[in-house]
């Protein structure tokens, strides 16, 4: 008998206030997720160009420090000839190595922000004193979607090529900002 009474109590409809509470809880959780996601996206397109300019031109950047300093942007980094002796080689963690290069630092983030990316690249090059223009080497692969491509001498023997553009990304259009350091060539020595 007690068992049947217990089943009846559990089968009774919930009060209207409980349904409202559940609905508010679901809406509140969805709103929280939306706010957090939008803050991550905003932080990425608001901070990634500046983080790129502040860190990607530094010869001391490693894969580990790139992951720390360039987040939350998507990062593609390698350094096959680290600046400091004893620093481990940073193997490619994205696309294969571009032939003729020994270092890449790239950030990518959602949205169409080429102007902000180009502005950050120009400012970063200026701040680092990398101002001597060079020709983009013949045969250097320009990325699909690149809208800004420039080359600068890092020193008399080394050239870096920077590219800023847009391409399809995991969540729609993404902006990429890329710098690749070329290996010294015979005519640069």
N, C-alpha and C positions, 0 to 999 in steps of 0.2 A: 504494500500500500504506500509506504513512504517513498518507494522508488518511483511509482507512478506520479505522485505529487511533485517530486523533484523534476521529473521530465516535463510536467506541465509548466512549471515555473520557468524552466529554460526555454520552452517553446513560445512563451508569451512575447508579443512584440515589444521592442525597445521603446522607451519614451521618446517623444519627438526631439527633446533636447539632446539626447545621445546621438541621434542621426546628424543633427546640426554640428555637434562637436566633432564628429568624424569628418564631415565635409570641410569644416574650417581647418582641421588638422591637415587634410590632404592638400587643400589650397595653400596653406601656410608653408608646407614642405616644398611644394612646387615653386612657390615664390622665392623661397630661400635658395633653392638650386639655381633658379634663373638669375638671381642677383649675384651669387657666387660666380657662375659661369660668365656673366657679363663683366664682372670685375676682372676676371682672368683675361678675357679678350681685350678689355680696355687697357689693362696693364701691359699686355703684350705689344699692341700697336703704339701705345704711348711711351713705352720704355725701351723697346727693342732697338729702334734706330740709335738712340743715345748710348745704349749699352754696347752696341756694335762699334760706334765711333770711339768710345772710351777704351775698349779692350781689344778689338780684333786687329788693330795695327801694332799692338805690343808684341815684340819678339819673345817675351817671357810667358805669354799665354800658353797653357797646356790644355789638354782635353778635360782634365779635372777642373781647372779654374774656369774654363769656358762654360762648363755645365753649371757651375755656381753663379757666375757673373752674367750670363746671357739668358737665364731662365726668366720668364716662362716661354720664351720663343723656342721654336724648333731649331735645333743646332746641327750643323754638318761641319765637322772639324777634323783635320789631321795635320800633323807636323812631323815630317820624316827626317828633318835635320834641325833638332832643337838648338836654340841659341846658347843655352848654358850646357857646359860639359856635365855629364852625369844625369841630365834630365832624360827620362825615358822617351822613346819615340811614341808619338800619339798616332796610332793606326787609324785609317779611315773608319768613320762610324756612320757614313751615309752613302752617297754615290761613290763609285770607284774614283781613284786618283786621276786627276786631269793630267794627261801626258805632258811632260815638260815642267811640271810644278812639283814642289816639295812641301807646300803648306796651303791649307784652305781654312778660312773661317767664314761661316755663313750663318745668318739668322733668317728665319722665315716665320711669318705671322699672318693671321687672317686679315683679309680686307685689301682695299686698294689704297696704298700709302706710298706710292713711288716718290712723290714730291718730298715727303718727310724723310724718306730713306736717302734720297739724293742730297738733300740739305745736310743730313747727318754725316754722310760720307765726305762731302766737301769740307765740313767743319772739322771732322776727325783728321783728315789728311793735313789740313792747315795747322791744327793744334800739335800734331806730331812733327811738323816741319817737313812733311813729305810733299814737296811742291814742284820738284823738277819734273816736267811733263816728259813722257816717253811715248813712242808709238806702240800701239797694241801690236804685238808680234804677228807676222803673217802666219795664218793657220791656227792661231789661238781660238779655241771654240767659244763663241759667244752663246750664252744660254738662250733658249727659246723664251721669248717674253721680255728680254732685257731692253730697257728703255734708256739707260745710262750706262756707258762703258767708257772707262778711261784707264790709262796706264801711267804710273809714276815710278821714277827711280827711287828705290829705297837707299841705295848707295851707288857708287859708280859701276858696281858689278851685278846688281840685282834690280829686277823690275817686279812690281806688283800690278795686277790688273783687278780693277773693281767693277762690279756690275750691280745694277739695281733694276728690278723689274717685277712683273707679275706673271703668275702661272697658276694652273689648277692645283689646289691643295686638298688636304683631307676634308676640309669643311667648306669648300667653295674656292673662290679666288684668294690667293695668298700673295703677299709681297715678299720678295727675297732681297737681301743685301749680302753681297759676296765679295771677298777679296782672296786672290790666289797669288802666292809668291812663286815666281818662275825660278827654275834652276839657272845658275849662271851659264851663259852660252859662250861659245868660242870667241865671238866678236865683242863680247862685253869684257873680256879679260885683257 
